[in-house]
Amino acid sequence: MLQVALAQVRLNARRFIAVGVAVLIAVGFLTATLIINASSKASLTQSVGQSFQNADLVVSAGYDDESGTFAVLDEKTADLARGMDGVADTYTVLASSVAVRDGRGTSYAVLTNIPADESLLPVAVVKGSLPAAAGDVAIDKQTADRRGIDLGSVLPVMSADDLAGAETPLTVTAIVEASSNPSMMGNAQLYAVDQTAAPFATTGFGYDSIQLALAEGASVQEVQTALTEAIADAGIRAVTVRTVEEQTTELMAGFTGGQDSLTVILLAFATVALLVCALVVSNTFSVLVAQRTRELALLRCIGAGRSQIRRSVLVEALLVGVVSSIAGVLAAVGLVAAIIAYLQALPESGFATLDVPPLAVVAGMAAGVILTVLAALVPARAATAVAPLAALRPAEEVRAGTRKGRVRLAAGLVLAAAGAALLAFGAYDGDLLIALPGGILSFVGILMCSTLFIPPLVRAVGFLASPLGVPGKLAAVNAVRNPQRTSATASALLIGVTLVVMMMTGAATARNAFDDTLAGEFPVDVTIRGAIPVESPFTGKDAAAAAAVANVDRAAFLPLAGLAGGEEEIPVYALDAADSPVLQDASMVPGEGTIMMPQGTEAKTVTVRGASGDLELDVVTSSSRYFPALVSAETARTLGGVPDQQAPEQFQAQPMLWLSVADGLNTSGILDLQSGLAEALNIEDYQITGSVIERAAFEQVIDVLLMVVTGLLGVAVVIALVGVANTLSLSVLERTRESSLLRALGLTKRQLRGMLALEAVLIAGVAALFGIALGAVYGWLGAQSALGSFANVVPALPWAQLGGVLAVALVAGLGASLLPARRAARLSPVAGLAAD
């Protein structure tokens, strides 16, 4: 039987190529998902976690619930870390905000100390040598290029809290790479020895973090556990020890409201990939083996035992699975490597990193081989479970009236109902771990029932082909004459279309949710404040001048409207309704009789003092912690401005400008905009602040992740096309005698090709429409379950892309029928009727 199996693979290579391609694509999808999972985490480490990417462990301080304050990393904690067995070097990070003056004005910068072990420094030296003594400094290349700074330049540096204080001249000895950490992008980045950096640090706040490099052979987990226990034994609370990956995850979770949504979403993609592998491979191989049922039965008639038949089919599947899985793994690595290489070529996503974990290769190979063998086992067992002569008769169709049909219907309905309930609950509760199995169960249930509802749907739209004459009428009848074959053909496309549309809808919905979250957290692109001490306050003319700068979409002038609060009064600003588009989040526009206060404000009402009297206003809380107190222009007119007895100069508050800038600006473009605004308004760079750079940095990370999803989407499209092509091709091949009989009865070659093409288009159209509806629901509920706990998720349907999916599905159905139809038309009726 081994020789029979090898002969089958050799003589019927054309049939096995179809299965091999399906396995290749499915394995490639799974492997690519796992590689992208690892690469996304590596890319985030290079971006969000770049500040500690060279360390093994990171000690950080958190919020202490008992004391109600944040913990402080001091020398006591640092000494504990240094004294741990297995710790080779420590880096007590001390970052301070400073101001730098050069020939182009004053700008803010982040000054960080240099570790004793330079390998822990998170950035590489471009030229020069790192500072070795007090008075030396290194600066990032991006700032150096923009401001004309080179080795030997002297930079006057002062505390950011006291711009009128003493200056410390620092000599540039090195130029280093700019960090891609979103929290640092847009600021000048300086590095100096401890003696230089320490005087600028804020007293009492301790170290930002303590990074540890372990000795060779030391176990990360053992050192992490031992240090955690030592910190607890020393009575130090709210201090954690994490690996670099855990620290990166924690930072991302903090941004997403305490949820590690990235890992959950990527694991969901891996699980979906497994489901797609199983469905596509099983469907394709089942059709192939089912076509050979008579052949397998004939082998039984001439003496082959059931176990021999099974082993023969499994050997065929094993050969196809091994070869195709190897090709699939190689294709996945090449695809992801190409995506990462493209991203690395873009200036704003150079942090993209390729990571091919051994698990991805092993899992891809194992999944391809095991799934192929299992997919062949089920139909092989079905073919050998009956007597040889009985197997030579046509197989019973699975209809609802048969026992098998009733069992399948009942099981499918139970799975669909239970899965839908889990999916709905997961979406409502914002828990992807509940929604994911629910979605899988419901989809499997729908596929189990496909034989019962797809043929009636095809029959319902079959009238569209009737006006095309005899080929159209024959196509409408043939499309539903064999429900099992019709369902197998439609299911291949249904799987792919559902997956594609789910990704499209999920990505579009997630993008909108991310945008809304970023808009709430960073509602104003650019804020321009007056200099301190007060010089000349801004006016409406300054807003007009700012609006004239390139890449500024809108500028709003915000005058002072009054003072709010108790003993420590805060300034209240006014925003004219005509200028409300300057805000990214329209919900933050104040209404009449209300005051918009920063996130965390607990008071229900606030009394605002104005020159014309006091007003008690209802508090509306914004989504941003740093949002100023804001009222409408009508309320401001009622208040009459700041009380005369407490003029703005006395508490250093002045009118300010808000700007919204053009979409799509990269970091370099934003920094050029900052320089243009400083020149147009005759102000210093440090007066121009805002969230546009930070938001753009997070958007870069999101764009990279969505581009990864797009890569998976491309693979899914190929899966759909291969699946439908395989099943349609096999369907036409097994109807060779039927097609030849029609030719013998007078059907022309052109009519035969037209009949097969129309039949394929009808089936593909129904599968595509049903898949689009399913995919849209799954994509929306999936995004809701993944992101609903920290973002407002509103379904977003990419209609143009959905139309494209429908068009591609119809073209795929038509294209899949061309070669088999041409082959059937070219075969003479006599030869076709003689075919087995």
C-alpha positions as a printed Julia matrix, in Angstrom:
836×3 Matrix{Float64}:
   0.0    0.0     0.0
   3.0    2.28    0.45
   3.75   1.83   -3.22
   0.12   2.6    -4.03
   0.31   5.8    -1.98
   3.52   6.94   -3.65
   2.05   6.11   -7.06
  -1.05   8.14   -6.27
   1.07  11.17   -5.37
   3.14  10.76   -8.53
   0.36  10.01  -11.01
  -2.25  12.42   -9.6
   0.09  15.28   -8.8
  -2.36  17.78  -10.26
  -4.95  16.94   -7.66
  -2.42  17.04   -4.81
  -1.07  20.39   -5.97
  -4.44  21.9    -5.07
  -4.25  20.4    -1.58
  -0.59  21.37   -1.24
  -1.3   24.99   -2.07
  -4.1   25.08    0.5
  -1.78  23.63    3.16
   1.01  26.02    2.17
  -1.24  29.06    2.51
  -2.81  27.87    5.75
   0.56  27.07    7.35
   1.93  30.36    6.07
  -0.98  32.19    7.69
  -0.4   30.55   11.07
   3.37  30.96   10.97
   3.1   34.57    9.81
   0.71  35.32   12.67
   3.11  33.87   15.25
   6.1   35.66   13.71
   4.17  38.91   13.6
   3.17  38.4    17.23
   6.84  38.12   18.22
   7.93  40.88   15.82
   5.27  43.26   17.13
   6.5   42.79   20.68
  10.1   43.22   19.54
   9.1   46.38   17.65
   7.34  47.75   20.72
  10.45  47.03   22.76
  12.38  49.1    20.22
   9.84  51.92   20.51
   7.83  52.1    23.72
  10.46  50.08   25.6
  13.58  51.46   23.97
  14.68  53.19   27.19
  15.42  49.81   28.8
  15.86  47.52   25.8
  19.45  46.55   26.71
  18.6   45.51   30.27
  17.46  42.12   31.57
  15.31  43.36   34.46
  13.7   46.71   35.27
  12.87  47.89   38.79
  10.12  50.51   38.79
   7.98  52.33   41.34
   4.2   52.4    41.38
   1.33  53.82   43.37
   1.11  52.79   47.02
  -2.55  52.4    47.97
  -1.81  52.32   51.7
   0.04  55.65   51.85
  -1.82  57.23   48.95
   1.46  58.31   47.33
   3.85  57.05   44.7
   6.78  54.94   45.82
  10.3   56.33   45.49
  13.28  54.43   44.11
  16.2   55.43   46.33
  19.7   54.19   47.12
  18.29  51.58   49.52
  16.51  49.85   46.64
  19.5   50.32   44.35
  21.84  48.71   46.94
  19.52  45.72   47.22
  19.64  45.32   43.44
  23.44  45.66   43.29
  23.91  43.06   46.01
  21.79  40.34   44.39
  23.54  37.22   43.15
  23.55  37.13   39.36
  23.42  40.93   38.87
  26.45  42.11   36.9
  25.67  45.82   36.43
  23.0   48.32   37.47
  21.83  51.51   35.8
  20.05  53.94   38.11
  18.22  56.09   35.56
  17.87  59.75   36.4
  16.03  61.8    33.78
  15.34  65.52   34.21
  13.58  68.19   32.21
  15.95  71.0    31.28
  16.02  73.97   28.93
  18.73  74.49   26.32
  19.69  77.79   24.74
  21.47  77.95   21.42
  21.64  80.3    18.48
  18.03  79.52   17.55
  16.42  80.18   20.93
  15.38  78.18   23.97
  13.89  74.69   23.83
  13.09  71.96   26.31
  15.17  68.78   26.53
  15.41  65.57   28.55
  18.76  65.13   30.32
  19.55  61.52   31.28
  22.55  60.15   33.11
  24.91  57.66   31.46
  25.35  54.2    33.04
  28.73  52.96   34.21
  28.31  50.03   31.83
  27.79  51.73   28.47
  26.12  48.6    27.07
  23.02  49.53   29.09
  22.71  52.88   27.3
  19.57  52.56   25.14
  20.96  54.55   22.18
  24.01  54.01   20.0
  26.77  56.55   19.39
  26.75  57.99   15.86
  30.02  59.89   16.2
  32.33  61.13   18.92
  32.72  59.54   22.35
  30.3   59.47   25.28
  30.83  62.06   28.04
  33.41  60.91   30.55
  33.61  64.0    32.79
  31.43  66.75   34.22
  30.73  69.46   31.68
  30.43  67.05   28.73
  27.17  66.09   27.04
  25.87  63.9    24.2
  22.91  65.01   22.04
  20.61  63.14   19.7
  21.29  63.34   15.97
  17.85  64.66   15.05
  18.2   67.72   17.3
  21.83  68.23   16.26
  20.91  68.28   12.57
  17.97  70.64   13.08
  19.87  73.13   15.2
  23.28  72.96   13.55
  24.99  71.42   16.58
  28.19  69.42   16.14
  31.02  68.02   18.22
  32.6   70.79   20.28
  29.49  72.97   20.39
  28.75  74.52   23.8
  25.15  74.33   25.04
  23.96  76.55   27.92
  21.63  74.33   29.99
  19.34  75.43   32.85
  16.52  73.94   34.88
  13.19  73.85   33.07
  11.54  75.19   36.25
  13.74  78.28   36.38
  14.48  79.7    32.94
  15.93  82.83   34.52
  18.32  80.81   36.67
  22.0   80.08   36.27
  23.22  78.44   33.08
  25.53  75.44   33.0
  27.64  75.31   29.82
  28.03  71.78   28.46
  30.34  70.75   25.63
  29.06  68.26   23.05
  31.38  65.24   22.87
  29.07  62.77   21.13
  26.07  62.6    18.84
  23.8   59.6    19.46
  20.77  58.1    17.75
  17.41  59.66   18.58
  15.21  57.5    20.79
  11.96  56.27   19.24
  10.27  56.14   22.65
   6.98  58.06   22.13
   7.4   59.89   25.45
  10.76  61.33   24.35
  10.17  62.0    20.66
  10.05  65.67   19.78
  12.31  66.74   22.65
  16.03  67.21   22.51
  17.71  64.23   24.18
  20.85  64.87   26.23
  23.08  62.36   28.03
  25.73  63.2    30.66
  27.57  61.67   33.6
  25.93  61.55   37.03
  27.79  64.64   38.29
  26.26  66.71   35.48
  22.75  65.22   35.52
  22.16  65.02   39.29
  21.91  68.79   40.04
  18.99  69.11   37.59
  16.99  66.22   39.14
  13.94  67.03   41.25
  14.79  66.37   44.89
  12.76  63.66   46.62
  11.48  61.91   43.51
  14.27  59.31   43.37
  15.34  57.38   40.28
  13.07  56.94   37.28
  13.96  53.25   37.14
  16.75  50.83   38.0
  17.89  48.66   35.12
  19.79  45.45   35.74
  22.18  43.51   33.51
  22.65  39.92   34.63
  25.84  37.9    34.66
  26.33  35.24   32.04
  24.44  32.1    32.99
  22.22  33.79   35.54
  18.52  32.95   35.4
  16.28  35.94   34.78
  13.36  34.33   36.6
  15.44  33.35   39.64
  16.99  36.81   40.02
  13.59  38.44   39.49
  12.0   36.28   42.19
  14.88  36.75   44.65
  14.99  40.54   44.23
  11.21  40.81   44.58
  11.36  38.88   47.85
  14.3   40.99   49.1
  12.42  44.22   48.37
   9.34  42.92   50.22
  11.44  41.76   53.19
  13.0   45.25   53.4
   9.52  46.75   53.84
   9.59  48.58   50.51
   6.09  48.78   49.03
   4.79  49.43   45.48
   8.13  48.59   43.83
   8.08  45.89   41.15
  10.72  43.91   39.29
   9.81  43.06   35.7
  11.47  41.67   32.62
  11.87  44.0    29.65
   8.92  42.37   27.89
   6.75  42.64   31.0
   7.71  46.29   31.48
   6.86  47.08   27.85
   3.53  45.31   28.24
   2.85  47.26   31.43
   3.49  50.57   29.67
   1.14  49.65   26.83
  -1.45  48.39   29.31
  -1.26  51.71   31.15
  -2.02  53.51   27.9
  -4.97  51.23   27.2
  -6.61  51.57   30.6
  -4.92  48.66   32.34
  -5.63  46.07   29.65
  -2.9   44.12   27.86
  -5.01  44.33   24.72
  -2.1   43.99   22.3
  -1.15  40.5    23.47
  -4.78  39.41   23.64
  -5.5   40.65   20.12
  -2.41  39.0    18.64
  -3.2   35.73   20.41
  -6.69  36.0    18.97
  -5.18  36.26   15.49
  -3.12  33.12   16.17
  -6.24  31.25   17.29
  -8.17  32.41   14.25
  -5.26  31.25   12.11
  -5.52  27.76   13.59
  -9.24  27.68   12.82
  -8.62  28.81    9.26
  -5.94  26.13    8.83
  -8.31  23.43   10.02
 -11.27  24.54    7.93
  -9.46  25.23    4.67
  -7.27  22.12    4.7
 -10.06  19.84    5.88
 -12.51  21.16    3.3
 -10.08  20.86    0.39
  -8.73  17.43    1.33
 -12.2   16.08    2.09
 -13.36  16.94   -1.42
 -10.28  15.27   -2.9
 -10.61  12.05   -0.9
 -14.38  11.95   -1.37
 -13.77  12.04   -5.11
 -11.64   8.89   -4.72
 -14.21   6.96   -2.65
 -14.98   4.62   -5.57
 -11.29   4.07   -6.2
 -10.65   3.24   -2.54
 -13.61   0.86   -2.55
 -12.23  -0.88   -5.64
  -8.95  -1.45   -3.78
 -11.0   -3.06   -1.02
 -12.61  -5.32   -3.57
  -9.25  -6.67   -4.73
  -8.07  -7.45   -1.22
  -6.89  -4.31    0.52
  -7.87  -4.18    4.18
  -9.41  -1.19    5.93
  -6.23  -0.43    7.86
  -4.22  -0.57    4.63
  -6.56   1.89    2.92
  -6.31   4.23    5.86
  -2.52   4.0     5.98
  -2.28   4.61    2.24
  -4.33   7.79    2.46
  -2.44   8.96    5.56
   0.92   8.44    3.85
  -0.29  10.57    0.94
  -1.45  13.24    3.36
   1.82  13.05    5.31
   3.92  13.59    2.18
   1.77  16.52    1.04
   1.69  17.96    4.56
   5.46  17.85    5.12
   6.42  19.35    1.75
   3.7   22.0     1.85
   4.38  22.92    5.48
   8.07  23.52    4.77
   7.12  25.74    1.84
   4.5   27.53    3.98
   6.97  28.3     6.77
   9.53  29.65    4.3
   6.86  31.75    2.57
   5.7   33.18    5.91
   9.21  34.15    6.97
   9.79  35.8     3.59
   6.46  37.67    3.71
   6.97  39.06    7.22
  10.6   39.89    6.47
   9.46  41.89    3.43
   6.87  43.78    5.51
   9.43  44.58    8.22
  12.03  45.64    5.64
   9.51  48.03    4.1
   8.65  49.49    7.51
  12.31  49.89    8.41
  12.81  51.91    5.24
  10.25  54.47    6.48
  11.81  57.15    8.74
   8.93  57.09   11.21
   8.82  53.31   11.73
  12.49  52.39   11.7
  11.93  50.66   15.05
  10.16  47.75   13.3
  12.03  44.55   14.18
  11.88  41.03   12.72
  11.76  38.21   15.26
  11.37  34.6    14.11
  10.91  32.48   17.25
  11.54  28.71   16.94
   8.02  28.16   18.26
   6.57  29.76   15.12
   8.49  27.39   12.83
   7.71  24.3    14.91
   4.04  25.23   15.34
   3.65  25.92   11.63
   5.21  22.6    10.64
   3.29  20.64   13.24
  -0.04  22.3    12.42
   0.38  21.7     8.68
   1.29  18.02    9.01
  -1.2   17.17   11.75
  -4.09  19.04   10.16
  -3.44  17.5     6.76
  -3.31  13.99    8.22
  -6.43  14.55   10.31
  -8.26  16.07    7.36
  -7.48  12.95    5.32
  -8.35  10.55    8.14
 -12.01  11.5     8.41
 -13.02  10.91    4.75
 -10.74   7.84    4.51
 -12.46   6.32    7.49
 -15.83   7.12    5.98
 -14.83   5.37    2.74
 -13.65   2.24    4.55
 -16.49   2.05    7.06
 -18.88   0.44    4.56
 -18.74  -2.74    2.51
 -16.7   -2.47   -0.72
 -19.69  -3.04   -3.06
 -21.8   -0.55   -1.09
 -19.05   2.05   -1.38
 -19.18   1.71   -5.18
 -22.73   3.09   -5.09
 -23.36   6.87   -4.98
 -23.02   8.29   -1.48
 -26.08   9.42    0.4
 -26.51  13.16    0.37
 -26.72  14.9     3.71
 -30.22  16.28    3.84
 -32.19  17.53    6.79
 -34.55  14.56    6.5
 -31.83  11.95    6.99
 -30.51  10.85   10.37
 -27.08  12.28    9.63
 -28.67  15.53    8.47
 -30.73  15.83   11.63
 -27.7   15.2    13.84
 -25.64  17.76   11.92
 -28.45  20.31   12.07
 -28.96  19.83   15.8
 -25.24  20.03   16.58
 -24.79  23.05   14.32
 -27.72  24.92   15.86
 -26.5   24.2    19.41
 -22.97  25.39   18.59
 -24.24  28.47   16.76
 -26.59  29.46   19.59
 -24.09  28.81   22.38
 -21.29  30.55   20.49
 -23.46  33.57   19.69
 -24.39  33.91   23.37
 -20.71  33.78   24.42
 -19.74  36.23   21.7
 -22.46  38.69   22.7
 -21.55  38.45   26.38
 -17.83  38.89   25.65
 -18.57  41.98   23.57
 -20.84  43.41   26.25
 -18.29  42.74   29.02
 -15.3   43.82   26.94
 -13.58  40.43   27.37
 -11.95  39.01   24.25
 -11.05  35.75   26.02
 -14.78  35.03   26.32
 -15.8   36.41   22.93
 -13.13  34.54   20.94
 -14.26  30.97   21.7
 -17.83  32.14   21.26
 -17.06  33.43   17.77
 -15.27  30.2    16.84
 -18.1   27.98   18.12
 -20.78  30.02   16.35
 -18.87  30.0    13.06
 -18.28  26.23   13.22
 -21.99  25.78   13.93
 -22.91  27.89   10.92
 -20.56  25.84    8.7
 -22.11  22.6     9.97
 -25.51  23.89    8.91
 -24.26  25.21    5.56
 -25.56  22.18    3.62
 -29.02  23.09    4.82
 -29.16  26.81    4.05
 -26.64  27.55    1.26
 -28.42  25.55   -1.5
 -31.77  27.29   -0.81
 -30.02  30.66   -0.96
 -28.38  29.73   -4.26
 -31.74  28.54   -5.56
 -33.34  31.82   -4.5
 -30.9   33.88   -6.59
 -30.77  31.35   -9.43
 -33.51  33.21  -11.29
 -30.94  35.89  -12.13
 -29.28  33.44  -14.53
 -32.51  32.3   -16.23
 -32.63  35.15  -18.8
 -29.28  33.91  -20.19
 -30.92  30.98  -21.95
 -30.17  27.28  -21.68
 -26.73  27.71  -20.01
 -28.27  30.0   -17.4
 -31.15  27.64  -16.6
 -28.81  24.64  -16.44
 -26.44  26.59  -14.18
 -29.27  27.49  -11.79
 -30.37  23.85  -11.6
 -26.88  22.35  -11.38
 -25.87  24.79   -8.64
 -28.31  23.15   -6.23
 -28.65  19.64   -7.66
 -25.91  18.34   -5.36
 -26.31  20.25   -2.07
 -23.21  18.67   -0.51
 -20.99  19.71   -3.42
 -22.55  23.18   -3.55
 -21.99  23.66    0.17
 -18.38  22.47   -0.04
 -17.68  24.93   -2.84
 -19.44  27.8    -1.09
 -17.88  27.03    2.31
 -14.36  27.49    0.98
 -15.18  31.03   -0.11
 -17.4   31.67    2.92
 -14.47  30.97    5.26
 -12.13  33.29    3.41
 -14.61  36.13    2.89
 -15.76  36.02    6.51
 -12.18  36.2     7.71
 -11.26  38.99    5.3
 -14.3   41.12    6.14
 -13.86  40.44    9.86
 -10.33  41.82    9.64
 -11.39  44.78    7.51
 -14.27  45.74    9.8
 -12.28  45.04   12.95
  -9.3   47.09   11.73
 -11.51  50.02   10.67
 -13.47  49.91   13.93
 -10.28  49.59   16.01
  -8.66  52.47   14.14
 -11.63  54.72   14.89
 -11.59  53.62   18.54
  -7.85  54.31   18.83
  -8.3   57.7    17.17
 -11.12  58.61   19.56
  -9.04  57.51   22.55
  -6.05  59.53   21.4
  -8.29  62.52   20.68
  -9.67  62.35   24.22
  -6.24  61.96   25.8
  -4.59  64.57   23.54
  -7.42  66.92   22.52
  -5.24  69.85   21.38
  -2.48  69.48   18.8
  -0.41  72.51   19.77
  -0.66  74.91   22.7
   1.23  78.23   22.66
   1.65  80.05   25.96
   3.12  83.42   26.72
   6.63  83.82   28.09
   7.33  83.94   31.82
   7.82  86.57   33.17
   4.94  88.18   31.34
   5.88  90.22   28.31
   3.15  90.95   25.76
  -0.01  88.75   25.99
  -1.32  87.04   22.88
  -4.2   88.56   20.93
  -6.47  87.51   18.11
  -3.9   88.84   15.62
  -1.42  86.26   16.88
  -3.94  83.53   16.14
  -4.25  84.81   12.58
  -0.46  84.85   12.23
  -0.22  81.27   13.5
  -2.96  80.11   11.13
  -0.92  81.43    8.22
   2.0   79.08    8.98
   2.26  76.07    6.69
   0.56  72.86    7.95
  -1.6   74.74   10.49
  -5.26  73.96    9.8
  -6.86  76.22   12.4
  -5.79  78.57   15.2
  -7.95  79.66   18.12
  -7.37  82.52   20.55
  -8.35  81.66   24.14
  -8.73  84.75   26.37
  -8.93  84.51   30.15
 -12.53  84.43   31.36
 -12.13  84.32   35.14
 -10.83  82.36   38.11
 -12.17  79.1    39.52
 -11.58  77.03   42.62
 -11.12  77.64   46.31
  -7.92  78.81   47.97
  -5.75  77.94   44.98
  -7.65  79.48   42.11
  -6.95  78.37   38.57
  -7.41  80.41   35.39
 -10.48  79.79   33.29
 -10.28  80.19   29.52
 -12.96  80.87   26.94
 -13.42  79.07   23.6
 -15.59  80.56   20.88
 -17.99  78.08   19.29
 -16.62  79.01   15.84
 -13.19  77.76   16.97
 -14.43  74.44   18.38
 -13.01  72.41   15.42
  -9.56  73.11   16.91
 -10.35  70.35   19.43
  -9.81  66.74   18.35
 -12.69  65.61   20.58
 -15.91  67.54   19.93
 -17.36  66.33   23.27
 -14.95  68.67   25.08
 -16.56  71.82   23.7
 -18.18  73.57   26.7
 -21.87  74.4    26.61
 -23.81  77.32   28.05
 -23.88  77.24   31.86
 -21.17  74.54   32.13
 -17.44  74.48   32.71
 -15.13  71.83   31.24
 -12.69  70.66   33.93
  -9.7   68.27   33.8
 -10.15  64.52   34.23
 -10.36  63.58   37.89
 -12.35  66.62   39.02
 -14.83  65.38   41.64
 -16.85  68.56   42.25
 -20.3   68.71   40.63
 -20.35  72.52   40.45
 -17.64  75.19   40.45
 -17.9   78.9    41.27
 -16.07  81.09   38.76
 -15.13  84.65   39.73
 -15.25  87.27   37.02
 -14.99  91.03   36.76
 -18.79  91.27   36.44
 -19.57  88.85   39.28
 -19.54  85.21   40.23
 -21.2   82.31   38.41
 -21.84  78.8    39.65
 -21.38  76.43   36.72
 -22.07  72.72   36.31
 -18.9   70.68   35.9
 -18.36  68.51   32.84
 -15.22  66.36   33.1
 -12.96  66.04   30.06
 -11.07  62.92   29.0
  -7.67  64.54   29.56
  -5.88  65.08   32.85
  -4.14  68.19   31.51
  -7.15  69.97   30.02
  -7.56  73.57   31.32
 -10.76  74.93   32.83
 -12.81  76.02   29.82
 -16.11  77.87   29.31
 -18.02  79.05   26.27
 -17.67  82.55   24.83
 -21.2   83.39   26.0
 -20.36  82.44   29.58
 -17.12  84.44   29.34
 -19.03  87.56   28.32
 -21.26  87.14   31.37
 -18.21  86.82   33.64
 -16.57  89.89   32.14
 -13.0   88.65   32.37
 -10.51  88.3    35.25
 -11.27  90.39   38.39
  -9.26  93.6    38.47
  -7.9   92.92   41.94
  -6.12  89.82   40.62
  -4.76  90.57   37.18
  -3.26  87.78   35.05
   0.3   89.04   35.67
  -0.02  88.3    39.38
  -0.45  84.57   38.92
   1.48  84.18   35.65
  -1.57  83.19   33.58
  -2.12  84.7    30.15
  -4.28  84.18   27.1
  -3.05  81.31   24.95
  -3.37  79.9    21.45
  -4.63  76.48   20.41
  -3.72  75.04   17.01
  -4.84  72.05   15.0
  -2.33  70.86   12.43
  -2.52  68.9     9.2
  -2.96  65.14    9.44
  -0.12  62.81    8.59
   2.76  65.02    9.76
   5.76  62.98   10.85
   8.03  63.94   13.72
  10.42  65.87   11.49
   7.54  67.83    9.94
   6.14  68.65   13.38
   9.5   69.96   14.58
   9.77  72.11   11.44
   6.28  73.42   12.22
   7.45  74.32   15.72
  10.34  76.33   14.31
   8.02  78.06   11.81
   5.6   79.06   14.57
   8.41  80.39   16.77
   9.62  82.54   13.9
   6.15  83.76   12.88
   5.18  84.74   16.45
   8.64  85.88   17.55
   8.65  83.53   20.53
  10.92  80.83   21.97
  10.5   77.14   21.06
   9.77  76.21   24.68
   6.56  78.26   24.58
   5.18  75.88   21.94
   3.96  72.66   23.53
   1.19  70.21   22.85
   0.42  66.58   22.25
   0.73  66.34   18.5
   4.2   64.77   18.66
   3.24  62.29   21.37
   0.0   61.43   19.61
   1.84  61.04   16.3
   4.31  58.69   18.0
   1.51  56.47   19.31
  -0.19  56.61   15.91
   3.02  55.33   14.35
   2.91  52.29   16.63
  -0.79  51.76   15.83
  -0.14  52.17   12.09
   2.6   49.54   12.23
   0.26  47.11   13.97
  -2.55  47.8    11.49
  -0.12  47.33    8.61
   0.68  43.95   10.12
  -3.05  43.17   10.1
  -3.13  44.24    6.46
  -0.36  41.72    5.76
  -2.46  39.0     7.38
  -5.41  40.25    5.37
  -3.49  39.71    2.13
  -2.75  36.13    3.19
  -6.42  35.59    4.01
  -7.44  36.8     0.54
  -5.13  34.24   -1.03
  -6.59  31.52    1.22
 -10.08  32.4     0.03
  -9.09  32.36   -3.63
  -7.19  29.08   -3.36
 -10.0   27.47   -1.41
 -12.68  28.31   -3.94
 -10.42  27.43   -6.86
  -9.65  24.02   -5.37
 -13.24  23.04   -4.66
 -14.58  24.35   -7.95
 -11.84  22.62   -9.92
 -12.44  19.31   -8.18
 -16.19  19.75   -8.57
 -15.84  20.2   -12.34
 -13.37  17.32  -12.63
 -15.72  14.86  -10.93
 -18.49  15.89  -13.36
 -16.53  15.02  -16.49
 -19.02  12.39  -17.65
 -21.97  14.66  -16.92
 -20.45  17.49  -18.97
 -19.68  15.12  -21.84
 -23.27  13.86  -21.82
 -24.54  17.43  -22.14
 -22.15  17.93  -25.05
 -23.46  14.76  -26.67
 -27.02  16.08  -26.32
 -26.17  19.24  -28.24
 -24.67  21.71  -25.78
 -21.91  23.7   -27.5
 -18.46  24.26  -26.05
 -19.27  27.92  -25.48
 -22.54  27.05  -23.72
 -20.78  24.49  -21.53
 -18.15  27.03  -20.48
 -20.87  29.59  -19.84
 -22.91  27.15  -17.78
 -19.97  26.26  -15.52
 -18.98  29.92  -15.18
 -22.5   31.02  -14.23
 -22.8   28.17  -11.76
 -19.55  29.22  -10.1
 -20.59  32.9   -10.0
 -23.94  32.06   -8.41
 -22.32  30.01   -5.66
 -19.52  32.53   -5.15
 -21.96  35.44   -4.99
 -24.12  33.82   -2.31
 -21.07  32.77   -0.28
 -19.56  36.26   -0.56
 -22.73  38.1     0.5
 -23.29  35.78    3.44
 -19.59  36.0     4.39
 -19.64  39.81    4.23
 -22.6   39.92    6.62
 -20.98  37.43    9.02
 -17.56  39.1     8.83
 -18.99  42.55    9.55
 -20.73  41.28   12.69
 -17.69  39.32   13.87
 -15.34  42.24   13.2
 -17.49  44.72   15.12
 -18.11  42.41   18.1
 -14.44  41.38   18.12
 -13.3   45.0    18.27
 -15.9   45.71   20.95
 -14.7   42.8    23.09
 -11.01  43.72   22.66
 -11.25  47.49   23.03
 -14.59  48.18   24.69
 -13.12  48.25   28.2
 -11.12  51.42   27.52
 -12.47  52.96   24.31
 -15.79  53.92   22.79
 -16.21  51.36   19.99
 -18.52  52.38   17.16
 -18.88  49.96   14.21
 -17.16  51.24   11.09
 -17.87  49.5     7.78
 -15.32  50.12    5.0
 -17.93  50.07    2.24
 -15.47  50.52   -0.61
 -13.38  47.59    0.63
 -16.48  45.45    1.14
 -17.52  46.17   -2.44
 -14.05  45.16   -3.52
 -14.36  41.87   -1.6
 -17.65  41.09   -3.37
 -16.13  41.89   -6.74
 -13.04  39.78   -6.03
 -15.23  36.87   -4.89
 -17.26  36.98   -8.1
 -14.13  37.22  -10.21
 -12.57  34.4    -8.17
 -15.58  32.19   -8.83
 -15.45  33.01  -12.51
 -11.68  32.58  -12.71
 -11.73  29.29  -10.82
 -14.11  27.85  -13.41
 -12.14  28.93  -16.48
  -9.46  26.24  -16.63
 -11.72  23.32  -15.6
 -14.45  24.55  -17.99
 -11.94  24.87  -20.81
 -10.66  21.37  -20.06
 -14.21  19.98  -20.01
 -15.09  21.75  -23.27
 -11.97  20.5   -25.07
 -12.65  16.87  -24.12
 -14.61  15.02  -26.78
 -18.0   13.66  -25.67
 -16.92  10.06  -26.42
 -13.73  10.33  -24.37
 -15.57  12.09  -21.58
 -18.28   9.44  -21.37
 -15.59   6.77  -21.16
 -13.81   8.53  -18.29
 -14.04   7.08  -14.79
